[in-house]
Amino acid sequence: MTRAVLGLGSNKGDRFGYLCAAVRGLSEVLLVASGVYETPPWGDPDQPPFLNAVVLVADETAEPVDWLIRARALEDAAGRVRDPARRYGPRTLDVDVITVTSPVGGPVISTDPELTLPHPRAHLRAFVLRPWLDIEPYAQLPGYGWVTDLMRTEAVAADLPGLKPCPALVLEPST
């Protein structure tokens, strides 16, 4: 069985609807979903705010690349269009594979450009780390340490004031 932490984000169209559809699409492997946070755009400020969340999923037969395949399928179902000119531009749905844990419990490390694990920028992103703590308070990002410690780094701490919890928006497989 592999477990994965997936980051979900949307800032185009029905943002919450796209997050809900992703959670429904993962319902057979979903262990838990974080709270939803509204966050400023990262890397390209000329766009609307995002809704972000993190989910923990597990599957007895999934290989690490299978999580990337699922992520892309969810994005495709949401009509995601990648604009090479705006790498961090607006999107209906973004699903990032943050970490994968192997069947024996260790982290999967990959330098493959198609699936780099852990996600190469997760340690810098408050919109990933803060929701992750909702579902795994003792989470560790392989190669970077405890997520609680990463939250205190200058880059992440500077972004935290921009994160707004959205307690009325609850992600469940049935929503």
N, CA, C and O of each residue as an XYZ file, in Angstrom:
700
protein
N       0.851     -1.182      0.000
C       0.000      0.000      0.000
C       0.889      1.236      0.000
O       1.823      1.337      0.796
N       0.599      2.168     -0.888
C       1.257      3.473     -0.811
C       0.250      4.487     -0.302
O      -0.952      4.392     -0.548
N       0.785      5.452      0.412
C      -0.015      6.591      0.865
C       0.556      7.815      0.196
O       1.755      7.884     -0.070
N      -0.295      8.778     -0.075
C       0.175     10.013     -0.685
C      -0.521     11.208     -0.044
O      -1.670     11.130      0.392
N       0.205     12.298     -0.005
C      -0.347     13.593      0.369
C      -0.471     14.369     -0.932
O       0.509     14.567     -1.650
N      -1.690     14.803     -1.225
C      -1.966     15.547     -2.452
C      -2.433     16.957     -2.090
O      -3.266     17.137     -1.202
N      -1.894     17.937     -2.780
C      -2.347     19.311     -2.611
C      -3.361     19.638     -3.686
O      -3.152     19.331     -4.859
N      -4.459     20.261     -3.289
C      -5.524     20.649     -4.225
C      -5.642     22.168     -4.243
O      -5.574     22.816     -3.199
N      -5.819     22.729     -5.430
C      -6.013     24.171     -5.532
C      -6.864     24.534     -6.729
O      -6.845     23.849     -7.751
N      -7.617     25.625     -6.594
C      -8.456     26.114     -7.687
C      -8.656     27.613     -7.528
O      -8.907     28.103     -6.426
N      -8.542     28.348     -8.655
C      -8.851     29.780     -8.594
C      -9.583     30.273     -9.843
O      -9.600     31.468    -10.140
N     -10.178     29.338    -10.558
C     -10.870     29.711    -11.792
C     -12.221     28.999    -11.825
O     -12.287     27.783    -11.649
N     -13.290     29.749    -12.049
C     -14.621     29.135    -12.104
C     -15.134     28.794    -10.717
O     -14.893     29.531     -9.760
N     -15.834     27.688    -10.610
C     -16.416     27.228     -9.344
C     -15.318     26.573     -8.501
O     -15.187     25.349     -8.474
N     -14.543     27.396     -7.823
C     -13.370     26.906     -7.088
C     -13.716     25.771     -6.125
O     -13.074     24.721     -6.148
N     -14.720     25.973     -5.285
C     -15.078     24.939     -4.319
C     -15.649     23.716     -5.024
O     -15.393     22.586     -4.609
N     -16.410     23.929     -6.071
C     -16.959     22.807     -6.833
C     -15.870     21.923     -7.412
O     -15.994     20.699     -7.419
N     -14.790     22.548     -7.904
C     -13.683     21.757     -8.449
C     -12.974     20.966     -7.349
O     -12.589     19.816     -7.561
N     -12.800     21.576     -6.177
C     -12.188     20.838     -5.067
C     -13.074     19.670     -4.650
O     -12.581     18.571     -4.395
N     -14.364     19.907     -4.583
C     -15.302     18.835     -4.219
C     -15.259     17.701     -5.238
O     -15.265     16.528     -4.866
N     -15.216     18.049     -6.515
C     -15.160     17.017     -7.554
C     -13.888     16.194     -7.428
O     -13.915     14.983     -7.643
N     -12.776     16.830     -7.084
C     -11.524     16.096     -6.895
C     -11.645     15.128     -5.723
O     -11.213     13.979     -5.816
N     -12.225     15.585     -4.632
C     -12.400     14.713     -3.462
C     -13.331     13.548     -3.803
O     -13.081     12.411     -3.404
N     -14.399     13.836     -4.539
C     -15.287     12.738     -4.977
C     -14.524     11.760     -5.861
O     -14.708     10.548     -5.750
N     -13.673     12.277     -6.736
C     -12.888     11.424     -7.618
C     -11.876     10.567     -6.880
O     -11.397      9.564     -7.410
N     -11.553     10.958     -5.664
C     -10.610     10.202     -4.833
C     -11.307      9.404     -3.737
O     -10.644      8.805     -2.890
N     -12.631      9.392     -3.747
C     -13.387      8.835     -2.617
C     -13.004      7.398     -2.267
O     -13.023      7.025     -1.094
N     -12.659      6.588     -3.268
C     -12.328      5.185     -2.970
C     -10.970      5.025     -2.292
O     -10.681      3.965     -1.737
N     -10.136      6.060     -2.330
C      -8.810      5.985     -1.708
C      -8.594      7.051     -0.634
O      -7.542      7.082      0.005
N      -9.576      7.918     -0.431
C      -9.459      9.035      0.498
C      -9.454      8.563      1.952
O     -10.335      7.816      2.376
N      -8.453      9.009      2.703
C      -8.431      8.763      4.144
C      -8.975      9.971      4.894
O      -9.784      9.825      5.810
N      -8.530     11.170      4.503
C      -8.985     12.390      5.181
C      -8.666     13.601      4.311
O      -7.693     13.616      3.557
N      -9.516     14.613      4.440
C      -9.314     15.886      3.737
C      -9.151     16.998      4.772
O      -9.800     16.988      5.818
N      -8.291     17.939      4.472
C      -8.069     19.083      5.362
C      -9.222     20.070      5.258
O     -10.173     19.880      4.500
N      -9.102     21.115      6.037
C      -9.973     22.252      5.863
C      -9.608     22.976      4.580
O      -8.567     22.711      3.981
N     -10.470     23.890      4.165
C     -10.246     24.674      2.949
C      -9.747     26.051      3.366
O     -10.240     26.639      4.329
N      -8.774     26.550      2.636
C      -8.189     27.858      2.897
C      -8.229     28.690      1.622
O      -7.940     28.192      0.533
N      -8.589     29.962      1.769
C      -8.447     30.876      0.651
C      -7.054     31.490      0.764
O      -6.641     31.938      1.834
N      -6.342     31.503     -0.355
C      -4.950     31.924     -0.325
C      -4.641     32.838     -1.507
O      -5.243     32.706     -2.573
N      -3.708     33.759     -1.316
C      -3.293     34.581     -2.450
C      -2.568     33.724     -3.476
O      -2.003     32.691     -3.118
N      -2.570     34.120     -4.728
C      -1.847     33.341     -5.739
C      -0.352     33.334     -5.437
O       0.183     34.292     -4.879
N       0.305     32.260     -5.806
C       1.734     32.084     -5.559
C       2.455     32.067     -6.900
O       2.068     31.329     -7.806
N       3.496     32.874     -7.030
C       4.319     32.834     -8.226
C       3.832     33.683     -9.390
O       4.596     33.954    -10.316
N       2.582     34.104     -9.357
C       2.012     34.914    -10.438
C       0.856     35.696     -9.808
O      -0.275     35.211     -9.780
N       1.131     36.898     -9.305
C       0.121     37.609     -8.507
C      -1.065     38.175     -9.279
O      -2.052     38.578     -8.665
N      -0.995     38.216    -10.596
C      -2.058     38.830    -11.389
C      -3.158     37.817    -11.716
O      -3.357     37.447    -12.873
N      -3.871     37.375    -10.667
C      -4.951     36.407    -10.823
C      -5.762     36.355     -9.534
O      -5.332     36.882     -8.508
N      -6.939     35.721     -9.579
C      -7.782     35.656     -8.383
C      -7.169     34.752     -7.299
O      -6.273     33.957     -7.581
N      -7.662     34.883     -6.065
C      -7.193     34.018     -4.988
C      -7.596     32.558     -5.221
O      -8.546     32.259     -5.944
N      -6.856     31.683     -4.596
C      -7.107     30.247     -4.677
C      -7.907     29.757     -3.486
O      -7.909     30.378     -2.423
N      -8.583     28.639     -3.675
C      -9.008     27.794     -2.564
C      -8.043     26.621     -2.591
O      -7.802     26.023     -3.640
N      -7.490     26.295     -1.416
C      -6.528     25.200     -1.303
C      -6.919     24.248     -0.191
O      -7.547     24.640      0.793
N      -6.538     22.988     -0.363
C      -6.731     21.953      0.648
C      -5.689     20.866      0.398
O      -5.015     20.860     -0.632
N      -5.569     19.959      1.346
C      -4.668     18.819      1.230
C      -5.457     17.576      1.599
O      -6.282     17.602      2.512
N      -5.200     16.485      0.883
C      -5.848     15.214      1.198
C      -4.785     14.133      1.416
O      -3.692     14.188      0.853
N      -5.133     13.173      2.230
C      -4.307     11.994      2.458
C      -5.053     10.824      1.839
O      -6.221     10.588      2.147
N      -4.373     10.094      0.965
C      -4.982      8.986      0.240
C      -4.107      7.750      0.373
O      -2.908      7.854      0.632
N      -4.711      6.581      0.197
C      -3.957      5.329      0.267
C      -4.590      4.310     -0.662
O      -5.807      4.280     -0.846
N      -3.742      3.476     -1.244
C      -4.212      2.441     -2.164
C      -3.247      1.263     -2.090
O      -2.030      1.434     -2.166
N      -3.806      0.076     -1.942
C      -2.982     -1.127     -1.806
C      -2.171     -1.446     -3.050
O      -1.116     -2.071     -2.949
N      -2.639     -1.031     -4.218
C      -1.953     -1.411     -5.452
C      -1.248     -0.254     -6.155
O      -0.593     -0.465     -7.175
N      -1.368      0.944     -5.636
C      -0.824      2.122     -6.329
C       0.690      2.208     -6.220
O       1.266      2.049     -5.143
N       1.309      2.458     -7.347
C       2.728      2.807     -7.411
C       2.798      4.332     -7.342
O       1.794      4.995     -7.603
N       3.954      4.907     -6.997
C       4.037      6.371     -6.921
C       3.532      7.084     -8.180
O       2.823      8.085     -8.070
N       3.877      6.597     -9.354
C       3.438      7.257    -10.587
C       1.920      7.212    -10.743
O       1.343      8.063    -11.420
N       1.271      6.234    -10.127
C      -0.189      6.156    -10.206
C      -0.854      7.376     -9.562
O      -1.932      7.790     -9.987
N      -0.215      7.950     -8.540
C      -0.785      9.152     -7.924
C      -0.713     10.331     -8.878
O      -1.625     11.156     -8.918
N       0.358     10.417     -9.643
C       0.466     11.470    -10.654
C      -0.575     11.269    -11.750
O      -1.193     12.231    -12.207
N      -0.767     10.034    -12.166
C      -1.783      9.732    -13.187
C      -3.166     10.131    -12.689
O      -3.947     10.724    -13.433
N      -3.474      9.807    -11.430
C      -4.778     10.200    -10.857
C      -4.900     11.717    -10.789
O      -5.950     12.278    -11.100
N      -3.819     12.374    -10.381
C      -3.850     13.840    -10.272
C      -4.148     14.475    -11.626
O      -4.985     15.372    -11.729
N      -3.473     14.012    -12.641
C      -3.693     14.568    -13.985
C      -5.094     14.266    -14.496
O      -5.700     15.101    -15.166
N      -5.615     13.082    -14.188
C      -6.975     12.735    -14.613
C      -7.992     13.660    -13.949
O      -8.951     14.086    -14.592
N      -7.790     13.974    -12.668
C      -8.694     14.900    -11.977
C      -8.616     16.289    -12.600
O      -9.641     16.945    -12.790
N      -7.411     16.736    -12.915
C      -7.251     18.041    -13.565
C      -7.924     18.049    -14.936
O      -8.604     19.013    -15.290
N      -7.738     16.988    -15.700
C      -8.362     16.894    -17.023
C      -9.885     16.937    -16.909
O     -10.554     17.600    -17.701
N     -10.431     16.222    -15.914
C     -11.882     16.197    -15.724
C     -12.418     17.585    -15.385
O     -13.574     17.896    -15.673
N     -11.579     18.414    -14.776
C     -11.978     19.780    -14.422
C     -11.715     20.762    -15.559
O     -11.940     21.963    -15.405
N     -11.246     20.267    -16.685
C     -10.990     21.135    -17.825
C      -9.717     21.957    -17.693
O      -9.602     23.020    -18.302
N      -8.774     21.484    -16.915
C      -7.502     22.210    -16.730
C      -6.782     22.372    -18.057
O      -6.611     21.412    -18.808
N      -6.367     23.587    -18.331
C      -5.574     23.883    -19.515
C      -4.258     24.479    -19.027
O      -4.251     25.478    -18.308
N      -3.156     23.868    -19.416
C      -1.832     24.356    -19.017
C      -1.349     25.396    -20.022
O      -1.310     25.151    -21.228
N      -0.985     26.555    -19.499
C      -0.463     27.632    -20.326
C       1.035     27.733    -20.073
O       1.444     28.217    -19.018
N       1.868     27.285    -21.023
C       3.319     27.315    -20.816
C       3.856     28.714    -20.516
O       4.893     28.851    -19.866
N       3.164     29.748    -20.981
C       3.604     31.119    -20.741
C       3.305     31.581    -19.314
O       3.889     32.553    -18.835
N       2.384     30.874    -18.632
C       2.016     31.233    -17.252
C       2.040     29.982    -16.392
O       0.993     29.435    -16.045
N       3.235     29.536    -16.055
C       3.391     28.298    -15.280
C       2.544     28.308    -14.009
O       1.953     27.289    -13.653
N       2.481     29.437    -13.330
C       1.715     29.536    -12.079
C       0.424     30.319    -12.280
O      -0.089     30.926    -11.340
N      -0.098     30.308    -13.492
C      -1.299     31.068    -13.809
C      -2.573     30.430    -13.285
O      -2.529     29.391    -12.626
N      -3.712     31.054    -13.578
C      -5.002     30.570    -13.099
C      -5.293     29.157    -13.598
O      -4.846     28.754    -14.672
N      -6.051     28.419    -12.794
C      -6.415     27.055    -13.186
C      -7.700     26.627    -12.497
O      -7.998     27.022    -11.370
N      -8.447     25.803    -13.219
C      -9.674     25.255    -12.633
C      -9.324     24.317    -11.489
O      -9.966     24.335    -10.440
N      -8.302     23.497    -11.699
C      -7.886     22.554    -10.653
C      -6.413     22.245    -10.829
O      -5.934     21.981    -11.932
N      -5.712     22.286     -9.714
C      -4.312     21.880     -9.667
C      -4.221     20.793     -8.602
O      -4.656     20.996     -7.468
N      -3.662     19.650     -8.957
C      -3.464     18.568     -7.996
C      -1.976     18.224     -8.011
O      -1.454     17.729     -9.010
N      -1.308     18.488     -6.904
C       0.120     18.206     -6.783
C       0.344     17.010     -5.872
O      -0.290     16.891     -4.823
N       1.251     16.120     -6.278
C       1.677     15.017     -5.426
C       2.785     15.580     -4.545
O       3.869     15.902     -5.031
N       2.510     15.698     -3.251
C       3.453     16.307     -2.314
C       4.438     15.263     -1.796
O       5.651     15.462     -1.864
N       3.923     14.164     -1.286
C       4.766     13.067     -0.804
C       4.071     11.744     -1.095
O       2.850     11.676     -1.235
N       4.872     10.709     -1.180
C       4.363      9.341     -1.267
C       5.143      8.504     -0.252
O       6.365      8.611     -0.143
N       4.419      7.683      0.474
C       5.025      6.773      1.444
C       4.940      5.369      0.882
O       3.887      4.942      0.408
N       6.054      4.653      0.938
C       6.126      3.311      0.364
C       5.347      2.308      1.201
O       4.947      2.612      2.325
N       5.129      1.109      0.657
C       4.406      0.080      1.409
C       5.088     -0.294      2.734
O       4.417     -0.752      3.659
N       6.401     -0.107      2.835
C       7.091     -0.436      4.082
C       7.190      0.758      5.023
O       7.774      0.648      6.101
N       6.632      1.888      4.631
C       6.532      3.036      5.519
C       7.549      4.135      5.314
O       7.453      5.178      5.960
N       8.516      3.944      4.444
C       9.502      4.992      4.207
C       9.065      5.922      3.100
O       8.194      5.581      2.300
N       9.674      7.111      3.051
C       9.320      8.057      1.989
C       9.857      7.590      0.645
O      10.934      7.000      0.565
N       9.101      7.857     -0.399
C       9.560      7.618     -1.760
C      10.282      8.882     -2.200
O       9.731      9.981     -2.134
N      11.518      8.714     -2.648
C      12.314      9.827     -3.148
C      12.487      9.622     -4.644
O      12.854      8.534     -5.088
N      12.224     10.666     -5.423
C      12.348     10.565     -6.864
C      12.868     11.882     -7.425
O      12.405     12.958     -7.047
N      13.838     11.784     -8.333
C      14.346     12.976     -9.009
C      13.856     13.043    -10.455
O      14.306     13.881    -11.236
N      12.933     12.156    -10.796
C      12.351     12.154    -12.142
C      11.677     13.510    -12.381
O      10.850     13.927    -11.570
N      12.007     14.202    -13.465
C      11.392     15.516    -13.705
C       9.873     15.459    -13.823
O       9.200     16.458    -13.564
N       9.324     14.317    -14.206
C       7.872     14.158    -14.339
C       7.216     13.998    -12.960
O       6.086     14.442    -12.759
N       7.916     13.370    -12.015
C       7.384     13.156    -10.660
C       8.532     13.248     -9.664
O       9.134     12.242     -9.289
N       8.819     14.470     -9.246
C       9.854     14.698     -8.246
C       9.215     14.574     -6.872
O       8.221     15.235     -6.573
N       9.801     13.715     -6.037
C       9.265     13.483     -4.690
C      10.377     13.602     -3.661
O      11.475     13.078     -3.848
N      10.071     14.311     -2.556
C       8.849     15.069     -2.340
C       8.761     16.246     -3.324
O       9.730     16.585     -4.004
N       7.586     16.848     -3.374
C       7.376     17.978     -4.268
C       8.475     19.018     -4.000
O       8.705     19.387     -2.849
N       9.142     19.485     -5.037
C      10.326     20.323     -4.836
C      10.089     21.697     -4.213
O      11.041     22.321     -3.744
N       8.868     22.177     -4.195
C       8.600     23.492     -3.604
C       7.643     23.434     -2.422
O       7.250     24.478     -1.902
N       7.263     22.252     -1.990
C       6.305     22.133     -0.889
C       6.808     22.810      0.381
O       6.013     23.382      1.127
N       8.101     22.757      0.637
C       8.656     23.333      1.867
C       8.546     24.857      1.905
O       8.776     25.468      2.949
N       8.197     25.471      0.780
C       8.074     26.928      0.684
C       6.628     27.410      0.676
O       6.379     28.615      0.678
N       5.692     26.501      0.666
C       4.302     26.866      0.395
C       3.397     26.717      1.619
O       3.028     25.611      2.014
N       3.057     27.854      2.198
C       2.149     27.848      3.346
C       0.812     27.224      2.975
O       0.180     26.573      3.807
N       0.373     27.417      1.722
C      -0.927     26.887      1.309
C      -0.935     25.369      1.195
O      -2.002     24.773      1.049
N       0.219     24.734      1.258
C       0.313     23.269      1.340
C       0.526     22.850      2.792
O      -0.171     21.974      3.304
N       1.493     23.483      3.447
C       1.896     23.057      4.787
C       0.807     23.262      5.836
O       0.576     22.384      6.667
N       0.132     24.418      5.807
C      -0.890     24.684      6.833
C      -2.058     23.703      6.748
O      -2.440     23.145      7.777
N      -2.646     23.464      5.563
C      -3.724     22.467      5.514
C      -3.230     21.054      5.851
O      -3.974     20.258      6.423
N      -1.995     20.747      5.503
C      -1.439     19.426      5.813
C      -1.446     19.190      7.318
O      -1.730     18.082      7.773
N      -1.136     20.222      8.086
C      -1.163     20.070      9.544
C      -2.562     19.776     10.073
O      -2.701     19.178     11.140
N      -3.608     20.188      9.342
C      -4.983     19.857      9.750
C      -5.175     18.348      9.833
O      -5.880     17.855     10.714
N      -4.550     17.617      8.919
C      -4.817     16.183      8.819
C      -3.689     15.312      9.378
O      -3.912     14.150      9.715
N      -2.486     15.870      9.476
C      -1.350     15.139     10.050
C      -0.512     16.111     10.894
O       0.463     16.680     10.402
N      -0.894     16.297     12.166
C      -0.192     17.272     13.005
C       1.296     16.970     13.204
O       2.073     17.867     13.529
N       1.687     15.722     13.011
C       3.095     15.361     13.183
C       3.752     15.025     11.853
O       4.653     14.188     11.792
N       3.307     15.668     10.804
C       3.822     15.400      9.459
C       5.285     15.830      9.337
O       5.741     16.798      9.946
N       5.987     15.056      8.517
C       7.358     15.402      8.147
C       7.451     15.420      6.632
O       6.902     14.552      5.954
N       8.144     16.408      6.113
C       8.401     16.494      4.686
C       9.791     15.915      4.464
O      10.781     16.508      4.893
N       9.882     14.765      3.801
C      11.189     14.116      3.624
C      12.240     15.071      3.064
O      12.013     15.769      2.076
N      13.390     15.080      3.725
C      14.486     15.948      3.310
C      14.432     17.343      3.892
O      15.406     18.090      3.794
N      13.293     17.718      4.510
C      13.128     19.066      5.042
C      12.764     19.095      6.516
O      12.985     20.109      7.177
N      12.218     18.025      7.044
C      11.912     17.958      8.471
C      10.441     18.098      8.790
O       9.562     17.902      7.951
N      10.216     18.447     10.045
C       8.853     18.567     10.566
C       8.130     19.727      9.903
O       8.695     20.807      9.734
N       6.885     19.500      9.530
C       6.088     20.563      8.909
C       5.890     21.715      9.886
O       5.873     22.874      9.472
N       5.742     21.421     11.168
C       5.588     22.500     12.155
C       6.817     23.406     12.169
O       6.687     24.618     12.346
N       8.012     22.835     11.985
C       9.228     23.654     11.919
C       9.272     24.456     10.622
O       9.682     25.616     10.625
N       8.856     23.853      9.528
C       8.850     24.557      8.246
C       7.910     25.758      8.282
O       8.146     26.756      7.601
N       6.851     25.662      9.074
C       5.892     26.765      9.185
C       6.544     28.015      9.774
O       6.057     29.128      9.575
N       7.658     27.823     10.505
C       8.333     28.958     11.140
C       9.474     29.525     10.298
O      10.121     30.493     10.698
N       9.719     28.924      9.135
C      10.765     29.493      8.286
C      10.289     30.836      7.747
O       9.089     31.090      7.650
N      11.232     31.676      7.405
C      10.893     33.035      6.967
C       9.946     33.048      5.770
O       8.964     33.789      5.762
N      10.237     32.236      4.767
C       9.423     32.229      3.541
C       7.981     31.815      3.824
O       7.047     32.428      3.308
N       7.798     30.789      4.633
C       6.444     30.285      4.915
C       5.724     31.215      5.885
O       4.561     31.555      5.670
N       6.400     31.624      6.937
C       5.775     32.493      7.936
C       5.283     33.796      7.309
O       4.261     34.339      7.728
N       6.003     34.297      6.310
C       5.583     35.536      5.649
C       4.274     35.365      4.890
O       3.522     36.326      4.725
N       3.993     34.143      4.425
C       2.767     33.883      3.666
C       1.568     33.536      4.547
O       0.425     33.645      4.103
N       1.814     33.123      5.784
C       0.719     32.660      6.648
C      -0.389     33.690      6.871
O      -1.560     33.309      6.879
N      -0.075     34.982      7.054
C      -1.173     35.943      7.261
C      -2.156     36.007      6.093
O      -3.303     36.412      6.282
N      -1.734     35.618      4.901
C      -2.616     35.654      3.740
C      -3.561     34.471      3.632
O      -4.480     34.487      2.813
N      -3.350     33.441      4.449
C      -4.226     32.267      4.412
C      -5.461     32.526      5.262
O      -5.360     32.905      6.429
N      -6.634     32.314      4.659
C      -7.892     32.535      5.380
C      -8.652     31.219      5.465
O      -9.087     30.698      4.438
N      -8.826     30.665      6.676
C      -9.623     29.446      6.804
C     -11.050     29.699      6.334
O     -11.603     30.779      6.543
N     -11.638     28.691      5.698
C     -13.020     28.759      5.211
C     -13.818     27.639      5.879
O     -14.143     26.647      5.227
N     -14.136     27.780      7.164
C     -14.775     26.678      7.895
C     -16.145     26.261      7.349
O     -16.590     25.143      7.607
N     -16.808     27.123      6.615
C     -18.110     26.763      6.044
C     -17.964     25.830      4.842
O     -18.938     25.208      4.419
N     -16.748     25.728      4.288
C     -16.511     24.868      3.126
C     -15.876     23.568      3.611
O     -14.718     23.548      4.028
N     -16.640     22.493      3.552
C     -16.182     21.205      4.067
C     -16.084     20.228      2.902
O     -17.039     20.026      2.153
N     -14.908     19.632      2.771
C     -14.690     18.660      1.699
C     -14.990     17.256      2.193
O     -14.339     16.746      3.104
N     -15.982     16.647      1.578
C     -16.350     15.270      1.895
C     -16.622     14.554      0.577
O     -17.040     15.183     -0.395
N     -16.390     13.251      0.536
C     -16.625     12.509     -0.706
C     -18.052     12.634     -1.230
O     -18.294     12.457     -2.424
N     -18.998     12.939     -0.339
C     -20.394     13.011     -0.779
C     -20.827     14.411     -1.168
O     -21.959     14.593     -1.617
N     -19.934     15.444     -1.006
C     -20.346     16.825     -1.318
C     -20.271     17.102     -2.796
O     -20.582     18.210     -3.232
